[in-house]
Amino acid sequence: MPTGSGHTKAILASKVQGTPVYNTTGQKIGEVEDVVLDKTTDRIMFAALGFGGVLGIGEKYAAVPWSMLDYQPDRGGYVVPMSEDVIKKAPTYDLDDLTNDDGQIREASYTYYNVPRSQ
Amino acid sequence: MPTGSGHTKAILASKVQGTPVYNTTGQKIGEVEDVVLDKTTDRIMFAALGFGGVLGIGEKYAAVPWSMLDYQPDRGGYVVPMSEDVIKKAPTYDLDDLTNDDGQIREASYTYYNVPRSQ
């Protein structure tokens, strides 16, 4: 059964990877590089957003709470409610940092983006 | 900080995709095709396991609870405690079914594999 917005709840991780991300004014701010999963629970830790970088060289990724990603079909991408200032100052990590983590980055992402921790 | 088994909790979805899956006797039974995520919560719905198929043509996928996947570094893959009978009779779906779903397949997977629902 679809959700209120006419979509079903399920999405393949592979469909999320590479999806562009826009701010609320329609500016492209990056794309979803990957989704970080918790091996020990069935939680999605966060999305790894690339905010630039050339061909991924030396690129760093912001850890963004999954609940911030609002897919808008007419844009063909996610819209996240972040000001330019928030994006510019966002803590970023390389992919090794993200996978050598035990939940601290998830905690930090909820705090930085001021998003309620999921139940 | 690593878990008891010496690993950290976090893993990239892209690292899970394509990982081989073995039964407890060491036989390869398939591989993880993809991970299905819930858009409306931060839950991993289940893993989509391919149990064969030639070049993915006409392949169907079993929806397996995330908690069943136990990564064993010495095997380079996941080990799942499923008997041959359970595998043979497992309900399978095509990828469209899996993404046109609203949680019923997750429920069915917990029931079929007799796995506790996650909290």
gemmi code that builds the backbone of each chain (N, CA, C; Angstrom):
import gemmi

chains = {
    "A": [
        ("MET", (0.841, -1.205, 0.000), (0.000, 0.000, 0.000), (0.878, 1.258, 0.000)),
        ("PRO", (0.543, 2.223, -0.825), (1.396, 3.420, -0.870), (1.250, 4.276, 0.384)),
        ("THR", (2.237, 5.082, 0.646), (2.162, 6.048, 1.736), (1.283, 7.214, 1.301)),
        ("GLY", (1.097, 8.163, 2.193), (0.283, 9.328, 1.886), (0.700, 10.039, 0.606)),
        ("SER", (1.985, 10.050, 0.339), (2.475, 10.752, -0.850), (2.373, 9.883, -2.095)),
        ("GLY", (1.751, 8.712, -1.965), (1.537, 7.886, -3.139), (2.655, 6.908, -3.413)),
        ("HIS", (3.578, 6.773, -2.460), (4.686, 5.853, -2.666), (4.662, 4.754, -1.620)),
        ("THR", (5.299, 3.663, -1.974), (5.437, 2.607, -0.986), (6.665, 2.912, -0.126)),
        ("LYS", (6.777, 2.153, 0.948), (7.833, 2.441, 1.921), (9.202, 1.928, 1.504)),
        ("ALA", (9.208, 0.886, 0.672), (10.458, 0.173, 0.421), (11.269, 0.803, -0.706)),
        ("ILE", (12.576, 0.798, -0.510), (13.467, 1.232, -1.597), (14.745, 0.409, -1.540)),
        ("LEU", (15.263, 0.075, -2.718), (16.532, -0.645, -2.785), (17.675, 0.301, -2.474)),
        ("ALA", (18.627, -0.166, -1.690), (19.808, 0.657, -1.398), (20.482, 1.114, -2.692)),
        ("SER", (20.507, 0.241, -3.681), (21.181, 0.595, -4.938), (20.487, 1.735, -5.675)),
        ("LYS", (19.206, 1.961, -5.374), (18.480, 3.073, -6.010), (18.786, 4.395, -5.324)),
        ("VAL", (19.238, 4.302, -4.099), (19.536, 5.517, -3.336), (20.915, 6.054, -3.732)),
        ("GLN", (21.834, 5.121, -3.947), (23.204, 5.506, -4.261), (23.232, 6.285, -5.577)),
        ("GLY", (23.896, 7.440, -5.534), (24.035, 8.253, -6.738), (22.890, 9.220, -6.965)),
        ("THR", (21.883, 9.186, -6.104), (20.742, 10.095, -6.287), (21.143, 11.518, -5.890)),
        ("PRO", (20.799, 12.498, -6.739), (21.163, 13.875, -6.404), (20.388, 14.412, -5.214)),
        ("VAL", (21.007, 15.370, -4.556), (20.417, 15.989, -3.365), (20.343, 17.500, -3.596)),
        ("TYR", (19.177, 18.056, -3.320), (18.938, 19.484, -3.513), (18.612, 20.144, -2.184)),
        ("ASN", (18.871, 21.447, -2.106), (18.367, 22.175, -0.942), (16.943, 22.650, -1.248)),
        ("THR", (16.332, 23.303, -0.281), (14.911, 23.646, -0.458), (14.689, 24.722, -1.522)),
        ("THR", (15.759, 25.401, -1.928), (15.585, 26.383, -2.993), (15.865, 25.778, -4.364)),
        ("GLY", (16.098, 24.475, -4.415), (16.232, 23.800, -5.700), (17.660, 23.695, -6.209)),
        ("GLN", (18.608, 24.173, -5.420), (20.011, 24.105, -5.812), (20.559, 22.708, -5.522)),
        ("LYS", (21.292, 22.156, -6.474), (21.900, 20.849, -6.210), (23.087, 21.029, -5.272)),
        ("ILE", (23.099, 20.260, -4.187), (24.193, 20.406, -3.224), (25.092, 19.173, -3.174)),
        ("GLY", (24.708, 18.137, -3.858), (25.557, 16.948, -3.864), (24.764, 15.729, -4.246)),
        ("GLU", (25.279, 14.580, -3.860), (24.519, 13.358, -4.101), (24.792, 12.327, -3.009)),
        ("VAL", (23.892, 11.359, -2.946), (24.059, 10.295, -1.960), (25.123, 9.330, -2.474)),
        ("GLU", (26.215, 9.256, -1.765), (27.281, 8.348, -2.167), (26.936, 6.914, -1.767)),
        ("ASP", (26.430, 6.785, -0.555), (26.159, 5.440, -0.043), (25.253, 5.561, 1.181)),
        ("VAL", (24.794, 4.423, 1.647), (24.007, 4.386, 2.879), (24.800, 3.538, 3.867)),
        ("VAL", (24.941, 4.029, 5.088), (25.701, 3.299, 6.101), (24.712, 2.573, 7.017)),
        ("LEU", (24.917, 1.273, 7.122), (24.004, 0.397, 7.859), (24.664, -0.086, 9.140)),
        ("ASP", (23.842, -0.380, 10.124), (24.324, -0.944, 11.380), (24.265, -2.464, 11.275)),
        ("LYS", (25.417, -3.105, 11.462), (25.449, -4.571, 11.354), (24.742, -5.253, 12.513)),
        ("THR", (24.692, -4.573, 13.647), (24.245, -5.248, 14.866), (22.765, -5.021, 15.190)),
        ("THR", (22.150, -4.092, 14.490), (20.710, -3.890, 14.620), (20.179, -3.736, 13.193)),
        ("ASP", (18.887, -3.541, 13.053), (18.381, -3.340, 11.694), (18.196, -1.858, 11.385)),
        ("ARG", (19.060, -1.034, 11.949), (18.978, 0.410, 11.744), (19.835, 0.888, 10.577)),
        ("ILE", (19.282, 1.843, 9.868), (20.095, 2.620, 8.935), (20.827, 3.659, 9.784)),
        ("MET", (22.162, 3.691, 9.697), (22.894, 4.672, 10.518), (22.694, 6.090, 9.986)),
        ("PHE", (22.969, 6.254, 8.711), (22.824, 7.579, 8.072), (23.158, 7.429, 6.596)),
        ("ALA", (22.904, 8.490, 5.849), (23.328, 8.538, 4.450), (24.660, 9.264, 4.372)),
        ("ALA", (25.527, 8.814, 3.483), (26.792, 9.505, 3.241), (26.606, 10.400, 2.020)),
        ("LEU", (26.608, 11.714, 2.259), (26.379, 12.674, 1.178), (27.690, 13.275, 0.718)),
        ("GLY", (27.915, 13.197, -0.581), (29.078, 13.865, -1.164), (28.690, 15.272, -1.574)),
        ("PHE", (29.434, 16.247, -1.097), (29.100, 17.644, -1.385), (30.036, 18.251, -2.427)),
        ("GLY", (30.577, 17.440, -3.305), (31.470, 18.006, -4.305), (32.610, 17.057, -4.544)),
        ("GLY", (33.815, 17.571, -4.661), (34.946, 16.695, -4.943), (34.972, 16.403, -6.436)),
        ("VAL", (36.148, 16.211, -6.967), (36.284, 15.954, -8.391), (36.481, 14.461, -8.587)),
        ("LEU", (35.546, 13.824, -9.269), (35.611, 12.384, -9.520), (35.819, 11.597, -8.237)),
        ("GLY", (35.344, 12.140, -7.155), (35.451, 11.428, -5.884), (36.834, 11.445, -5.275)),
        ("ILE", (37.787, 12.144, -5.925), (39.157, 12.148, -5.395), (39.245, 13.057, -4.179)),
        ("GLY", (39.634, 12.461, -3.098), (39.777, 13.243, -1.875), (38.450, 13.731, -1.329)),
        ("GLU", (37.368, 13.175, -1.871), (36.067, 13.668, -1.428), (35.794, 13.233, 0.010)),
        ("LYS", (35.145, 14.114, 0.713), (34.698, 13.784, 2.065), (33.175, 13.808, 2.070)),
        ("TYR", (32.635, 13.117, 3.038), (31.194, 12.898, 3.044), (30.580, 13.353, 4.357)),
        ("ALA", (29.436, 13.967, 4.221), (28.675, 14.329, 5.413), (27.773, 13.166, 5.790)),
        ("ALA", (27.646, 12.923, 7.080), (26.753, 11.885, 7.595), (25.421, 12.549, 7.921)),
        ("VAL", (24.413, 12.216, 7.128), (23.132, 12.913, 7.242), (22.047, 11.923, 7.672)),
        ("PRO", (21.291, 12.266, 8.716), (20.235, 11.361, 9.175), (19.303, 10.981, 8.027)),
        ("TRP", (19.010, 9.702, 7.949), (18.158, 9.147, 6.894), (16.836, 9.896, 6.787)),
        ("SER", (16.296, 10.274, 7.941), (14.977, 10.921, 7.939), (14.992, 12.299, 7.295)),
        ("MET", (16.184, 12.864, 7.059), (16.245, 14.178, 6.404), (16.046, 14.091, 4.898)),
        ("LEU", (16.180, 12.909, 4.341), (16.116, 12.765, 2.885), (14.670, 12.613, 2.443)),
        ("ASP", (14.179, 13.621, 1.779), (12.792, 13.613, 1.313), (12.807, 13.516, -0.214)),
        ("TYR", (12.420, 12.352, -0.716), (12.502, 12.159, -2.169), (11.374, 12.898, -2.868)),
        ("GLN", (11.733, 13.705, -3.857), (10.719, 14.439, -4.617), (10.800, 14.002, -6.072)),
        ("PRO", (9.820, 13.221, -6.498), (9.867, 12.622, -7.830), (9.992, 13.663, -8.949)),
        ("ASP", (9.360, 14.830, -8.779), (9.430, 15.824, -9.863), (10.844, 16.381, -10.013)),
        ("ARG", (11.625, 16.326, -8.953), (13.038, 16.748, -9.048), (13.956, 15.573, -9.367)),
        ("GLY", (13.464, 14.372, -9.167), (14.320, 13.211, -9.377), (15.450, 13.144, -8.372)),
        ("GLY", (15.182, 13.644, -7.193), (16.234, 13.623, -6.180), (15.672, 13.931, -4.808)),
        ("TYR", (16.580, 13.946, -3.845), (16.195, 14.229, -2.472), (16.305, 15.724, -2.205)),
        ("VAL", (15.386, 16.211, -1.405), (15.471, 17.584, -0.930), (15.731, 17.529, 0.571)),
        ("VAL", (16.762, 18.230, 0.998), (17.061, 18.267, 2.431), (16.998, 19.714, 2.922)),
        ("PRO", (16.342, 19.910, 4.045), (16.159, 21.264, 4.563), (17.399, 21.750, 5.301)),
        ("MET", (18.432, 22.146, 4.521), (19.673, 22.625, 5.133), (20.007, 23.985, 4.539)),
        ("SER", (20.371, 24.895, 5.398), (20.844, 26.192, 4.903), (22.261, 26.029, 4.367)),
        ("GLU", (22.676, 26.996, 3.564), (24.031, 26.958, 3.000), (25.080, 26.922, 4.111)),
        ("ASP", (24.785, 27.652, 5.162), (25.707, 27.714, 6.286), (25.876, 26.337, 6.944)),
        ("VAL", (24.752, 25.662, 7.124), (24.794, 24.323, 7.725), (25.602, 23.371, 6.844)),
        ("ILE", (25.399, 23.467, 5.540), (26.140, 22.594, 4.622), (27.640, 22.899, 4.688)),
        ("LYS", (27.958, 24.197, 4.656), (29.379, 24.582, 4.634), (30.125, 24.132, 5.873)),
        ("LYS", (29.442, 24.166, 7.011), (30.107, 23.826, 8.272), (29.895, 22.369, 8.685)),
        ("ALA", (29.246, 21.604, 7.823), (28.923, 20.219, 8.191), (30.195, 19.413, 8.424)),
        ("PRO", (30.215, 18.619, 9.495), (31.351, 17.719, 9.706), (31.394, 16.707, 8.562)),
        ("THR", (32.590, 16.506, 8.019), (32.720, 15.533, 6.935), (33.778, 14.499, 7.293)),
        ("TYR", (33.682, 13.386, 6.622), (34.486, 12.217, 6.959), (34.890, 11.538, 5.659)),
        ("ASP", (35.958, 10.766, 5.700), (36.172, 9.906, 4.541), (35.461, 8.575, 4.777)),
        ("LEU", (35.350, 7.774, 3.724), (34.529, 6.566, 3.834), (35.075, 5.607, 4.889)),
        ("ASP", (36.394, 5.587, 5.057), (36.971, 4.717, 6.082), (36.528, 5.128, 7.478)),
        ("ASP", (36.485, 6.445, 7.703), (35.977, 6.911, 9.003), (34.565, 6.405, 9.232)),
        ("LEU", (33.751, 6.488, 8.180), (32.336, 6.139, 8.338), (32.141, 4.672, 8.678)),
        ("THR", (33.030, 3.829, 8.183), (32.855, 2.402, 8.459), (33.700, 1.938, 9.641)),
        ("ASN", (34.553, 2.810, 10.152), (35.270, 2.476, 11.382), (34.608, 3.158, 12.565)),
        ("ASP", (33.316, 3.108, 12.537), (32.565, 3.861, 13.520), (31.584, 2.947, 14.229)),
        ("ASP", (31.252, 3.341, 15.410), (30.400, 2.464, 16.206), (29.133, 3.164, 16.680)),
        ("GLY", (28.779, 4.208, 15.988), (27.550, 4.899, 16.337), (27.766, 6.349, 16.745)),
        ("GLN", (29.021, 6.724, 17.008), (29.292, 8.100, 17.431), (28.944, 9.095, 16.334)),
        ("ILE", (29.221, 8.716, 15.073), (28.954, 9.640, 13.969), (27.440, 9.809, 13.795)),
        ("ARG", (26.715, 8.722, 13.994), (25.257, 8.852, 13.933), (24.762, 9.826, 15.006)),
        ("GLU", (25.255, 9.647, 16.208), (24.868, 10.562, 17.294), (25.199, 12.005, 16.919)),
        ("ALA", (26.413, 12.195, 16.415), (26.860, 13.539, 16.052), (25.979, 14.131, 14.951)),
        ("SER", (25.513, 13.269, 14.042), (24.699, 13.788, 12.937), (23.340, 14.258, 13.444)),
        ("TYR", (22.758, 13.520, 14.390), (21.471, 13.959, 14.945), (21.629, 15.312, 15.634)),
        ("THR", (22.737, 15.455, 16.327), (22.972, 16.706, 17.047), (23.212, 17.860, 16.078)),
        ("TYR", (24.120, 17.642, 15.121), (24.477, 18.744, 14.215), (23.281, 19.221, 13.407)),
        ("TYR", (22.507, 18.274, 12.847), (21.378, 18.654, 11.992), (20.108, 18.870, 12.799)),
        ("ASN", (20.214, 18.671, 14.111), (19.085, 18.928, 14.989), (17.846, 18.132, 14.581)),
        ("VAL", (18.071, 16.849, 14.424), (17.014, 15.937, 13.997), (16.702, 14.992, 15.168)),
        ("PRO", (15.422, 14.731, 15.424), (15.094, 13.813, 16.512), (15.684, 12.439, 16.273)),
        ("ARG", (16.222, 11.848, 17.302), (16.689, 10.467, 17.207), (15.486, 9.564, 16.951)),
        ("SER", (15.699, 8.621, 16.073), (14.573, 7.742, 15.739), (14.306, 6.783, 16.886)),
        ("GLN", (13.064, 6.356, 16.945), (12.652, 5.429, 18.009), (12.937, 4.000, 17.575)),
    ],
    "B": [
        ("MET", (34.700, 2.027, 18.071), (35.112, 0.886, 18.885), (34.552, -0.398, 18.275)),
        ("PRO", (35.379, -1.427, 18.204), (34.887, -2.661, 17.591), (33.876, -3.384, 18.480)),
        ("THR", (33.067, -4.221, 17.860), (32.163, -5.077, 18.616), (32.954, -6.236, 19.207)),
        ("GLY", (32.268, -7.115, 19.911), (32.918, -8.260, 20.521), (33.714, -9.089, 19.529)),
        ("SER", (33.222, -9.186, 18.311), (33.911, -10.000, 17.312), (35.051, -9.236, 16.648)),
        ("GLY", (35.348, -8.038, 17.156), (36.483, -7.290, 16.632), (36.152, -6.382, 15.471)),
        ("HIS", (34.851, -6.205, 15.201), (34.465, -5.341, 14.095), (33.629, -4.180, 14.591)),
        ("THR", (33.633, -3.145, 13.789), (32.757, -2.031, 14.125), (31.370, -2.315, 13.580)),
        ("LYS", (30.432, -1.499, 14.026), (29.034, -1.744, 13.679), (28.663, -1.330, 12.269)),
        ("ALA", (29.404, -0.343, 11.736), (28.959, 0.299, 10.498), (29.440, -0.444, 9.257)),
        ("ILE", (28.561, -0.476, 8.264), (28.981, -1.017, 6.970), (28.276, -0.248, 5.858)),
        ("LEU", (28.989, -0.024, 4.765), (28.392, 0.636, 3.614), (27.470, -0.343, 2.890)),
        ("ALA", (26.314, 0.142, 2.487), (25.397, -0.702, 1.719), (26.106, -1.273, 0.480)),
        ("SER", (26.970, -0.488, -0.135), (27.638, -0.956, -1.357), (28.582, -2.120, -1.088)),
        ("LYS", (29.022, -2.260, 0.162), (29.892, -3.385, 0.508), (29.091, -4.668, 0.709)),
        ("VAL", (27.825, -4.512, 1.014), (26.971, -5.671, 1.247), (26.535, -6.281, -0.086)),
        ("GLN", (26.252, -5.420, -1.029), (25.763, -5.883, -2.329), (26.809, -6.755, -3.011)),
        ("GLY", (26.361, -7.921, -3.448), (27.265, -8.828, -4.152), (28.045, -9.769, -3.255)),
        ("THR", (27.868, -9.633, -1.948), (28.599, -10.503, -1.020), (28.003, -11.909, -1.040)),
        ("PRO", (28.844, -12.938, -1.142), (28.324, -14.304, -1.157), (27.713, -14.707, 0.179)),
        ("VAL", (26.782, -15.644, 0.089), (26.084, -16.148, 1.267), (26.252, -17.662, 1.323)),
        ("TYR", (26.634, -18.160, 2.480), (26.873, -19.588, 2.683), (25.899, -20.133, 3.718)),
        ("ASN", (25.645, -21.423, 3.650), (24.910, -22.040, 4.759), (25.916, -22.482, 5.832)),
        ("THR", (25.413, -23.037, 6.890), (26.314, -23.333, 8.013), (27.289, -24.468, 7.709)),
        ("THR", (27.036, -25.237, 6.646), (27.985, -26.287, 6.283), (29.016, -25.796, 5.275)),
        ("GLY", (28.966, -24.502, 4.950), (29.991, -23.930, 4.087), (29.652, -23.929, 2.610)),
        ("GLN", (28.459, -24.371, 2.287), (28.028, -24.385, 0.888), (27.544, -22.999, 0.487)),
        ("LYS", (27.953, -22.555, -0.684), (27.467, -21.259, -1.160), (26.029, -21.416, -1.629)),
        ("ILE", (25.155, -20.572, -1.095), (23.749, -20.697, -1.491), (23.262, -19.506, -2.302)),
        ("GLY", (24.082, -18.486, -2.426), (23.672, -17.333, -3.225), (24.470, -16.116, -2.856)),
        ("GLU", (23.910, -14.953, -3.171), (24.582, -13.729, -2.757), (23.562, -12.626, -2.469)),
        ("VAL", (24.040, -11.637, -1.752), (23.167, -10.514, -1.449), (23.058, -9.632, -2.683)),
        ("GLU", (21.860, -9.542, -3.216), (21.658, -8.703, -4.398), (21.566, -7.235, -3.996)),
        ("ASP", (20.836, -7.001, -2.930), (20.614, -5.616, -2.537), (20.073, -5.599, -1.102)),
        ("VAL", (19.983, -4.412, -0.553), (19.378, -4.256, 0.761), (18.156, -3.365, 0.574)),
        ("VAL", (17.044, -3.780, 1.161), (15.819, -3.005, 1.011), (15.598, -2.174, 2.266)),
        ("LEU", (15.445, -0.878, 2.067), (15.358, 0.079, 3.167), (13.945, 0.628, 3.272)),
        ("ASP", (13.578, 1.018, 4.465), (12.286, 1.659, 4.704), (12.487, 3.164, 4.581)),
        ("LYS", (11.717, 3.780, 3.666), (11.855, 5.230, 3.472), (11.290, 6.022, 4.636)),
        ("THR", (10.339, 5.427, 5.344), (9.582, 6.204, 6.329), (10.106, 6.066, 7.755)),
        ("THR", (10.994, 5.118, 7.963), (11.652, 4.986, 9.258), (13.134, 4.753, 8.948)),
        ("ASP", (13.957, 4.595, 9.970), (15.366, 4.315, 9.685), (15.658, 2.812, 9.783)),
        ("ARG", (14.684, 2.012, 9.424), (14.838, 0.562, 9.488), (15.327, -0.033, 8.178)),
        ("ILE", (16.180, -1.027, 8.308), (16.492, -1.894, 7.187), (15.342, -2.896, 7.104)),
        ("MET", (14.693, -2.998, 5.957), (13.567, -3.942, 5.853), (14.064, -5.383, 5.829)),
        ("PHE", (14.983, -5.661, 4.929), (15.543, -7.008, 4.803), (16.603, -6.978, 3.710)),
        ("ALA", (17.326, -8.089, 3.600), (18.262, -8.248, 2.493), (17.574, -9.044, 1.394)),
        ("ALA", (17.863, -8.693, 0.157), (17.347, -9.453, -0.981), (18.445, -10.419, -1.419)),
        ("LEU", (18.189, -11.712, -1.194), (19.188, -12.738, -1.520), (18.834, -13.419, -2.829)),
        ("GLY", (19.795, -13.452, -3.723), (19.621, -14.203, -4.973), (20.135, -15.618, -4.767)),
        ("PHE", (19.288, -16.592, -5.053), (19.652, -17.998, -4.820), (19.980, -18.714, -6.122)),
        ("GLY", (20.447, -17.986, -7.119), (20.782, -18.682, -8.356), (20.428, -17.786, -9.520)),
        ("GLY", (19.819, -18.323, -10.534), (19.494, -17.528, -11.710), (20.727, -17.375, -12.568)),
        ("VAL", (20.551, -17.292, -13.853), (21.680, -17.155, -14.758), (21.796, -15.696, -15.159)),
        ("LEU", (22.906, -15.080, -14.776), (23.161, -13.676, -15.085), (22.012, -12.786, -14.624)),
        ("GLY", (21.362, -13.209, -13.575), (20.266, -12.398, -13.045), (18.995, -12.451, -13.866)),
        ("ILE", (18.994, -13.200, -14.961), (17.812, -13.236, -15.830), (16.712, -14.058, -15.172)),
        ("GLY", (15.603, -13.409, -14.961), (14.466, -14.090, -14.355), (14.707, -14.487, -12.911)),
        ("GLU", (15.764, -13.941, -12.348), (16.064, -14.330, -10.973), (15.027, -13.767, -10.014)),
        ("LYS", (14.753, -14.574, -9.015), (13.870, -14.121, -7.944), (14.685, -14.074, -6.667)),
        ("TYR", (14.199, -13.296, -5.730), (14.977, -13.019, -4.533), (14.197, -13.358, -3.275)),
        ("ALA", (14.904, -13.919, -2.340), (14.311, -14.168, -1.038), (14.529, -12.935, -0.162)),
        ("ALA", (13.530, -12.607, 0.613), (13.628, -11.494, 1.567), (14.047, -12.080, 2.910)),
        ("VAL", (15.270, -11.772, 3.306), (15.847, -12.404, 4.492), (16.108, -11.338, 5.560)),
        ("PRO", (15.646, -11.588, 6.782), (15.865, -10.601, 7.850), (17.354, -10.259, 7.988)),
        ("TRP", (17.619, -8.999, 8.100), (18.993, -8.480, 8.205), (19.773, -9.181, 9.318)),
        ("SER", (19.094, -9.463, 10.405), (19.776, -10.046, 11.564), (20.254, -11.480, 11.303)),
        ("MET", (19.779, -12.100, 10.220), (20.244, -13.459, 9.908), (21.620, -13.472, 9.259)),
        ("LEU", (22.054, -12.334, 8.757), (23.321, -12.294, 8.019), (24.483, -12.120, 8.987)),
        ("ASP", (25.270, -13.156, 9.122), (26.415, -13.119, 10.021), (27.688, -13.139, 9.179)),
        ("TYR", (28.381, -12.000, 9.128), (29.559, -11.916, 8.270), (30.733, -12.651, 8.893)),
        ("GLN", (31.320, -13.541, 8.122), (32.479, -14.286, 8.612), (33.671, -13.976, 7.719)),
        ("PRO", (34.582, -13.187, 8.268), (35.702, -12.683, 7.471), (36.527, -13.802, 6.839)),
        ("ASP", (36.677, -14.931, 7.529), (37.512, -15.994, 6.960), (36.856, -16.620, 5.731)),
        ("ARG", (35.547, -16.527, 5.642), (34.848, -17.020, 4.446), (34.668, -15.915, 3.415)),
        ("GLY", (34.806, -14.671, 3.845), (34.563, -13.569, 2.923), (33.110, -13.474, 2.517)),
        ("GLY", (32.241, -13.880, 3.418), (30.828, -13.817, 3.081), (29.969, -13.986, 4.310)),
        ("TYR", (28.673, -13.981, 4.073), (27.716, -14.150, 5.160), (27.370, -15.618, 5.326)),
        ("VAL", (27.172, -16.005, 6.560), (26.677, -17.342, 6.848), (25.275, -17.188, 7.440)),
        ("VAL", (24.332, -17.916, 6.856), (22.969, -17.855, 7.385), (22.532, -19.254, 7.804)),
        ("PRO", (21.925, -19.338, 8.970), (21.530, -20.643, 9.498), (20.216, -21.115, 8.879)),
        ("MET", (20.301, -21.599, 7.635), (19.097, -22.084, 6.946), (19.360, -23.492, 6.443)),
        ("SER", (18.396, -24.356, 6.669), (18.505, -25.698, 6.100), (18.195, -25.627, 4.602)),
        ("GLU", (18.601, -26.678, 3.902), (18.346, -26.733, 2.462), (16.846, -26.660, 2.179)),
        ("ASP", (16.096, -27.297, 3.045), (14.645, -27.311, 2.890), (14.055, -25.907, 3.009)),
        ("VAL", (14.548, -25.180, 3.993), (14.067, -23.805, 4.187), (14.399, -22.956, 2.965)),
        ("ILE", (15.600, -23.139, 2.439), (16.001, -22.364, 1.267), (15.125, -22.713, 0.067)),
        ("LYS", (14.918, -24.019, -0.138), (14.148, -24.454, -1.314), (12.721, -23.946, -1.299)),
        ("LYS", (12.153, -23.871, -0.100), (10.742, -23.475, 0.001), (10.575, -21.983, 0.296)),
        ("ALA", (11.686, -21.254, 0.325), (11.605, -19.837, 0.688), (10.752, -19.068, -0.310)),
        ("PRO", (9.886, -18.197, 0.199), (9.128, -17.335, -0.710), (10.097, -16.409, -1.447)),
        ("THR", (9.914, -16.299, -2.745), (10.797, -15.416, -3.520), (9.954, -14.398, -4.292)),
        ("TYR", (10.621, -13.336, -4.648), (9.949, -12.176, -5.228), (10.847, -11.604, -6.317)),
        ("ASP", (10.258, -10.890, -7.241), (11.160, -10.129, -8.112), (11.389, -8.750, -7.492)),
        ("LEU", (12.367, -8.024, -8.021), (12.770, -6.773, -7.357), (11.627, -5.764, -7.321)),
        ("ASP", (10.782, -5.791, -8.346), (9.638, -4.874, -8.339), (8.689, -5.162, -7.182)),
        ("ASP", (8.464, -6.460, -6.939), (7.625, -6.810, -5.779), (8.225, -6.221, -4.507)),
        ("LEU", (9.544, -6.370, -4.383), (10.196, -5.946, -3.138), (10.075, -4.451, -2.897)),
        ("THR", (10.045, -3.676, -3.971), (9.962, -2.228, -3.786), (8.526, -1.715, -3.899)),
        ("ASN", (7.615, -2.575, -4.265), (6.198, -2.188, -4.236), (5.539, -2.751, -2.992)),
        ("ASP", (6.260, -2.656, -1.926), (5.829, -3.307, -0.706), (5.807, -2.294, 0.419)),
        ("ASP", (4.976, -2.587, 1.374), (4.798, -1.621, 2.443), (5.072, -2.233, 3.815)),
        ("GLY", (5.813, -3.304, 3.827), (6.158, -3.912, 5.097), (5.650, -5.341, 5.232)),
        ("GLN", (4.725, -5.739, 4.358), (4.163, -7.089, 4.458), (5.231, -8.144, 4.224)),
        ("ILE", (6.144, -7.882, 3.287), (7.183, -8.872, 2.995), (8.140, -8.980, 4.177)),
        ("ARG", (8.414, -7.858, 4.815), (9.249, -7.926, 6.026), (8.582, -8.804, 7.087)),
        ("GLU", (7.320, -8.559, 7.314), (6.584, -9.383, 8.281), (6.658, -10.864, 7.902)),
        ("ALA", (6.412, -11.142, 6.632), (6.422, -12.529, 6.163), (7.798, -13.163, 6.351)),
        ("SER", (8.851, -12.361, 6.186), (10.202, -12.917, 6.312), (10.493, -13.297, 7.765)),
        ("TYR", (10.053, -12.462, 8.702), (10.261, -12.813, 10.116), (9.541, -14.117, 10.447)),
        ("THR", (8.353, -14.253, 9.905), (7.567, -15.450, 10.185), (8.201, -16.679, 9.540)),
        ("TYR", (8.521, -16.568, 8.245), (9.029, -17.743, 7.543), (10.346, -18.235, 8.140)),
        ("TYR", (11.253, -17.313, 8.422), (12.569, -17.724, 8.934), (12.583, -17.830, 10.458)),
        ("ASN", (11.451, -17.548, 11.068), (11.307, -17.693, 12.510), (12.350, -16.866, 13.268)),
        ("VAL", (12.415, -15.610, 12.897), (13.381, -14.679, 13.475), (12.605, -13.645, 14.296)),
        ("PRO", (13.099, -13.312, 15.479), (12.390, -12.302, 16.271), (12.329, -10.965, 15.544)),
        ("ARG", (11.202, -10.329, 15.613), (11.088, -8.973, 15.075), (11.994, -8.045, 15.865)),
        ("SER", (12.657, -7.173, 15.152), (13.588, -6.276, 15.849), (12.809, -5.219, 16.613)),
        ("GLN", (13.421, -4.725, 17.659), (12.778, -3.693, 18.487), (13.055, -2.314, 17.930)),
    ],
}
model = gemmi.Model(1)
for chain_id, residues in chains.items():
    chain = gemmi.Chain(chain_id)
    for i, (resn, *xyz) in enumerate(residues, 1):
        res = gemmi.Residue()
        res.name, res.seqid = resn, gemmi.SeqId(i, " ")
        for name, pos in zip(("N", "CA", "C"), xyz):
            atom = gemmi.Atom()
            atom.name, atom.element = name, gemmi.Element(name[0])
            atom.pos, atom.b_iso = gemmi.Position(*pos), 0.0
            res.add_atom(atom)
        chain.add_residue(res)
    model.add_chain(chain)
structure = gemmi.Structure()
structure.add_model(model)
structure.setup_entities()
